[in-house]
Each structure stands twice: as C-alpha cells, then as structure tokens.
Amino acid sequence: MKPLTTFILSAVFATTLVACDKAESPKEVSKDVSAAQQSAAEASLEARKDAAEENKDVKENVATEVKDGIETVAEGAHDVAVADAKGAHKIAIEKCEALAGDQQEACKKQADAALDSAKAEADAREKAVTN
C-alpha cells in the first residue's frame, strides 16, 4: 500500500509541476501585462510627485540657508567696520589731546563726526545686503 500512495503522490506532484509551466492564453497575458503597466505607471507617477515635493523642500531650505549666510556675513562686516571706526576714533581723540582750547574742541568734533559717518556707512552697507 505504501508504494501505491507514494506513486499517487508523485503523480499529483508531477501534474502540479506541469501545470505551473503551462502557458497562459493571449487574452490572459494581455490582461496581466496591462495591469502591470498600469501599476508601474502609478508607481512612477507617485515617485515623481514625491521627488518633486522633496526637491521643493530642498530648494526652500537652500534659499533660507543662503539668506541666513548672507545676513551673517553682512553683520560680521558691519561689526568689523564699526570696531575699526571706534578704534580710529579713539586714536584721533588721543591726538586731539595735543591741541589746546578751540582747536582741541574742533578736533574732537571732527573725530566724532568721522565716527558717526563711518557707523552710518556701515549701517547702510549692511542694510543694502540684507534687504
């Protein structure tokens, strides 16, 4: 009995394998190909939408980073210009100490005016870059 069961199971198994290699009808193949094409097109469209959204986000982030970088550089240049102007002002005031009376007062006013002018110029340059 055991050999008969083995034979029957082998026959069923062999039939199953043969059925797996059986060609589908042209109508069925056409239907399957059409479904696969539709699925591929939908997946491609979804991937394109996702990529477009990611590209948009990247562009916005880059634009923000560039703007922030420009502002940082402009602020640094402003700070350097003001520090230079304050240093020049301090030196000029010390030189004014060598003068007396009205000359000293005029010298200090001229140094103060130069400082104010340098600060205003630094402010204008920073504003021109950041706006």
MOQUI-V864532 format. One line per field, one symbol per residue. ss: DSSP state (@ for helix, = for strand, . for the rest). psi: psi as a letter, one per 40 degrees, with the letter a starting at -180 (. if undefined). burial: I if it has 9 or more other C-alpha atoms within 8 Angstrom, else O. A space follows every 10 residues. Layout:
ss->???
psi->???
burial->???
This chain:
ss->.@@@@@@@@@ @@@@@@@@@@ .....@@@@@ @@@@@@@@@@ @@@@@@@@@@ @@@@@@@@@@ @@@@@@@@@@ @@@@@@@@@@ @@@@@@@@@@ @@@@@@.... @@@@@@@@@@ @@@@@@@@@@ @@@@@@@@@@ .
psi->dddddddddd dddddddddd ehiiiddddd dddddddddd dddddddddd dddddddddd dddddddddd dddddddddd dddddddddd ddddddeeii bddddddddd dddddddddd ddddddddde .
burial->OOOOOOOOOO OOOOOOOOOO OOOOOOOOIO OOOOOOOOOO OOOOOOOOOO OOOOOOOOOO OOOOOOOOOI IOOIIOIIOO IIOOIIOIIO OIIOOIOOOO OOOIIOIIOO IIOIIOOIIO OIIOIIOOIO O
